Amino acid sequence: MSEAAAPDFLPHFPVQLPVPDLRPWLRGNLLEGAWSFTAAAPGPHVVLVSLMHGNEFAGALLLARWLEQGLRPARGRLTMVFANPAAFARFNPADPTLSRFLDEDMNRVWSDRVLQGHRRSRELDRARELCPLFDSADLLLDLHSMLWPSDPLIITGTPRRALRLGAKLGIPPLVVADEGHSTGLRLIDRPAFADPAGQRTALLVEGGQHWAPATLETLEGCATALLRESGCLDLPPARATWPPRVAQVTRTVVARTHAFAFVQPFRGGAVVPGRNTLLALDGEAEIRTPHDDCLLVMPSPRTMRGHTAVRLARFLAPDEI
């Protein structure tokens, strides 16, 4: 997405969530901004991650509330992390997109090649500090939100076990698998989570628009479902909801020119019925749907050259999951 653009490039988005005071929680009990609690009964290590991007603080609101309430696991180990509090400290409601990161996108630095290299940035230094903790997780949920209005969704890497877990959680009821970004590895694509024969599983949830109250509710529902499913907390069964939709990204559309423009204001989660439907113009190039029932994943109405404009996905049959 194009949040790194100049402020006048974006419309105004109201900040409807209270900006959390994280000062009581930044010292952590394990690492700075990381709190970990172990139950007497055995179970998996569940890690909940907030503030991968400093302006996406809905997840941090949730974790701060749970820490204040004294949430503890019934079995296994529960870890709650504020990943980039230094970027969050720069959040300004008057320019709410500018605190996404300090030096670079923290969710593009998680390859071993980058982490073990010599390059330095504040995000990279923090990632190196957190990486051993994240690699110890049996289940990890990365709590995110979106700039542009869109249906909430769970994003997974390529392992089918992640797709199955996301579908089992059911909140939000859309799960999309993709292969990540060419600009760098996401946390959910770490080798510990991406090994097809492995057991460790990571999900990323996009709860909705960054600063909308409904986003906080979705993130809480998703994280609670994971704690229930993992056995970390003893919670009553969730109420039955509509069946989840599961999809696989078939094409990631990256803007090749500064003139990229959609032909209409598509919303994330929209399904275009027909193959070869015109979606956008990238200079003189046409962007069309590659198949029927094409799901539009997080379209960015204002996309700079070199940024992802939209991901296109097809729905999977039950026997493909």
C-alpha positions in Angstrom: 0.0 0.0 0.0 1.1 3.6 -0.6 1.0 5.0 2.9 4.6 6.2 2.6 3.4 8.8 0.1 3.2 12.5 0.9 0.3 13.4 3.2 -1.5 15.4 0.5 -1.6 12.3 -1.6 -4.1 10.7 0.7 -7.6 11.7 1.8 -8.4 12.4 5.4 -9.2 9.4 7.5 -10.7 10.1 11.0 -9.0 8.6 14.0 -12.0 7.1 15.8 -10.1 4.8 18.2 -8.4 6.2 21.4 -4.7 6.4 21.0 -3.4 4.0 23.7 -1.0 4.9 26.5 1.5 2.1 26.3 3.9 3.4 28.8 2.9 0.9 31.5 3.7 -2.0 29.1 6.8 -0.9 27.2 9.3 -2.4 29.7 8.0 -5.9 29.2 8.9 -8.9 31.4 10.9 -10.7 28.7 12.1 -8.1 26.3 11.2 -4.4 25.8 7.6 -4.4 24.8 7.2 -8.2 25.1 5.2 -9.9 27.9 5.2 -13.7 28.3 3.3 -15.9 30.7 3.6 -19.7 31.2 0.9 -21.9 32.7 1.4 -24.9 34.9 -0.4 -27.1 32.4 1.5 -27.9 29.1 0.4 -26.5 25.8 1.5 -24.5 22.7 3.4 -21.2 22.7 0.9 -18.7 21.3 2.4 -15.3 20.3 0.2 -12.2 19.5 2.0 -9.4 17.7 0.8 -5.8 17.5 2.4 -2.6 16.1 4.3 -4.2 13.3 3.5 -0.8 11.8 3.5 2.1 14.2 0.2 3.7 13.0 -1.8 0.4 13.2 -2.5 0.6 16.9 -5.9 -1.3 17.2 -4.0 -4.5 18.0 -2.0 -2.6 20.7 -5.2 -1.4 22.2 -6.3 -5.0 22.5 -3.1 -6.3 24.0 -2.8 -3.4 26.5 -6.4 -4.1 27.6 -5.7 -7.8 28.1 -2.5 -7.0 30.0 -4.3 -4.6 32.3 -7.0 -7.2 32.9 -4.3 -9.7 33.9 -5.0 -12.2 31.1 -3.0 -15.5 31.7 -3.0 -18.8 29.8 -4.7 -21.8 31.2 -2.1 -24.0 29.5 1.0 -23.5 27.5 2.6 -20.1 27.1 1.1 -16.8 25.9 3.3 -13.9 24.7 2.0 -10.5 23.7 4.3 -8.2 21.8 4.4 -4.5 20.9 6.7 -4.8 17.9 7.6 -1.2 16.9 6.7 1.1 19.8 9.3 3.6 18.6 7.4 4.2 15.4 4.1 4.3 17.3 5.6 7.0 19.6 5.6 9.3 16.6 1.8 8.8 15.9 0.0 12.1 15.3 -3.7 12.1 14.6 -3.2 15.1 12.3 -0.9 13.0 10.0 -1.8 9.5 11.0 0.0 7.6 8.2 3.4 9.1 8.9 4.3 6.8 11.8 4.1 3.5 9.8 7.8 3.0 10.4 11.0 4.9 11.2 13.5 3.7 8.6 11.8 0.9 6.7 8.8 -1.3 6.6 9.3 -3.8 9.5 7.1 -6.4 7.8 9.6 -6.8 4.9 12.8 -7.7 6.8 12.2 -11.2 8.1 14.4 -13.2 5.8 17.5 -14.8 7.3 19.6 -13.2 4.6 18.5 -9.7 5.7 18.5 -10.4 9.5 22.0 -11.9 9.4 23.4 -9.3 7.1 25.3 -6.2 7.9 22.7 -3.6 7.0 21.4 -1.5 9.9 18.1 0.3 10.5 16.0 0.8 13.6 13.4 -1.7 12.3 16.1 -4.3 11.5 17.7 -3.9 14.9 14.3 -4.5 16.6 13.5 -7.5 14.3 16.9 -9.1 15.2 16.0 -8.7 18.9 12.5 -10.2 18.5 13.3 -12.9 15.9 14.3 -15.7 18.4 11.1 -15.1 20.3 8.9 -15.3 17.2 10.7 -18.4 15.9 9.8 -20.2 19.2 6.1 -19.7 18.6 3.9 -22.7 17.8 1.1 -20.4 16.8 1.6 -16.7 15.9 -1.0 -14.1 15.0 0.1 -10.8 13.6 -2.5 -8.1 14.2 -2.8 -5.5 11.4 -5.3 -3.0 9.9 -5.7 -1.3 6.6 -5.7 2.2 5.3 -8.4 1.9 2.7 -11.9 0.5 3.6 -12.0 -3.2 2.9 -13.6 -6.3 4.2 -11.5 -7.8 7.0 -9.5 -10.9 6.2 -6.9 -13.4 7.4 -3.8 -13.7 5.2 -1.6 -16.8 5.3 1.5 -17.9 3.5 1.5 -21.0 1.3 1.3 -23.8 3.9 -2.2 -25.4 3.8 -2.1 -25.9 7.6 -2.3 -22.1 7.9 -5.3 -21.9 5.6 -7.0 -24.6 7.5 -6.4 -22.9 10.8 -7.6 -19.5 9.5 -10.8 -21.1 8.2 -11.3 -22.8 11.6 -11.1 -19.5 13.5 -13.8 -18.1 11.3 -13.2 -14.5 12.4 -13.0 -12.8 10.0 -14.7 -15.2 7.6 -12.4 -14.6 4.6 -9.0 -16.3 4.5 -6.5 -15.6 1.6 -3.2 -17.4 0.9 -0.5 -15.7 -1.0 3.3 -15.9 -1.5 4.1 -12.5 0.0 5.9 -9.5 -1.4 8.8 -9.2 -3.7 10.1 -6.3 -1.7 10.8 -8.4 1.4 9.7 -11.3 3.6 6.8 -10.9 6.0 6.9 -12.3 9.6 4.4 -15.0 8.7 6.7 -16.2 5.9 9.7 -16.9 8.3 11.2 -20.3 7.6 9.9 -21.6 10.9 6.3 -21.0 9.6 6.7 -21.6 5.9 8.2 -25.1 5.9 5.5 -27.3 4.2 6.4 -30.2 6.5 6.6 -28.1 9.6 4.1 -27.6 12.5 4.6 -24.0 13.5 1.9 -21.8 12.0 1.5 -18.1 11.5 -1.4 -15.9 10.4 -1.8 -12.3 9.7 -5.2 -10.7 10.3 -6.2 -7.4 8.6 -9.0 -6.3 10.9 -10.4 -3.4 8.9 -9.7 0.3 8.5 -6.9 1.5 10.8 -8.7 3.6 13.2 -12.3 2.3 13.1 -14.0 0.8 16.2 -15.1 -2.2 14.2 -11.5 -3.1 13.5 -10.7 -3.5 17.2 -13.7 -5.8 17.5 -12.6 -7.9 14.7 -9.0 -8.2 16.0 -10.3 -9.2 19.4 -12.6 -11.8 17.9 -9.8 -13.3 15.8 -7.3 -13.4 18.7 -9.9 -14.8 21.1 -10.7 -17.5 18.5 -7.0 -18.5 18.3 -6.7 -18.6 22.1 -9.8 -20.9 22.2 -8.7 -23.1 19.3 -5.2 -23.5 20.7 -6.4 -24.4 24.2 -4.5 -21.5 25.6 -7.7 -20.3 27.3 -10.7 -22.3 28.4 -13.5 -20.5 26.6 -17.0 -21.7 25.6 -17.5 -22.7 22.0 -18.0 -19.9 19.5 -21.5 -19.4 18.1 -21.9 -20.8 14.6 -21.5 -18.3 11.8 -21.6 -18.4 8.1 -19.0 -20.7 6.4 -15.6 -19.1 5.8 -14.5 -18.3 2.3 -11.0 -19.5 1.4 -9.0 -18.1 -1.6 -5.6 -18.3 -3.2 -3.9 -15.3 -4.8 -3.3 -15.9 -8.5 -1.8 -12.6 -9.4 -0.2 -9.7 -7.5 -0.6 -6.4 -9.5 2.3 -4.0 -9.0 1.9 -0.5 -10.5 4.5 0.0 -13.3 3.7 3.7 -13.9 2.6 6.7 -11.8 -0.6 6.7 -13.9 -2.1 3.5 -12.4 -5.8 4.0 -11.9 -8.8 1.7 -11.3 -11.7 2.1 -13.6 -14.1 2.3 -10.6 -13.8 2.6 -6.8 -13.4 -1.1 -6.0 -13.6 -2.2 -2.3 -11.5 -4.9 -0.9 -13.4 -8.1 -0.7 -15.4 -7.4 -3.9 -15.9 -10.3 -6.3 -15.9 -9.6 -10.0 -18.0 -12.3 -11.7 -16.5 -12.5 -15.2 -13.1 -13.3 -16.5 -11.3 -10.6 -18.6 -13.2 -7.8 -16.9 -11.3 -4.5 -17.0 -10.1 -3.4 -13.5 -7.5 -0.7 -14.1 -5.2 1.1 -16.5 -1.5 1.2 -15.8 -0.4 3.8 -18.3 -1.6 2.2 -21.5 -1.6 -1.4 -20.1 -4.9 -2.9 -19.2 -5.3 -4.9 -15.9 -8.1 -7.5 -16.3 -9.4 -10.3 -14.2 -7.6 -13.6 -14.9 -10.6 -15.8 -14.1 -14.3 -15.9 -13.2 -15.3 -14.9 -9.6 -12.1 -13.0 -9.1 -11.7 -11.7 -5.5 -10.0 -8.3 -5.1 -7.7 -8.3 -2.1 -6.9 -4.9 -0.6 -7.0 -2.7 -3.7 -5.2 0.6 -3.1 -7.0 3.4 -4.9 -3.9 5.6 -5.0 -0.9 3.6 -5.9 2.6 4.8 -6.5 4.9 3.2 -9.0 6.5 0.0 -7.6 3.8 -0.5 -5.0 1.2 -3.3 -4.9 -2.1 -2.0 -6.3 -4.2 -5.1 -5.7 -4.0 -8.9 -5.3 -6.3 -11.1 -7.4 -7.5 -14.4 -6.0 -9.7 -17.4 -6.8 -11.8 -19.2 -4.3 -10.7 -22.8 -3.3 -13.0 -25.8 -3.2 -13.0 -27.7 0.2 -10.8 -30.5 -1.2 -8.1 -27.9 -2.2 -7.6 -26.7 1.4 
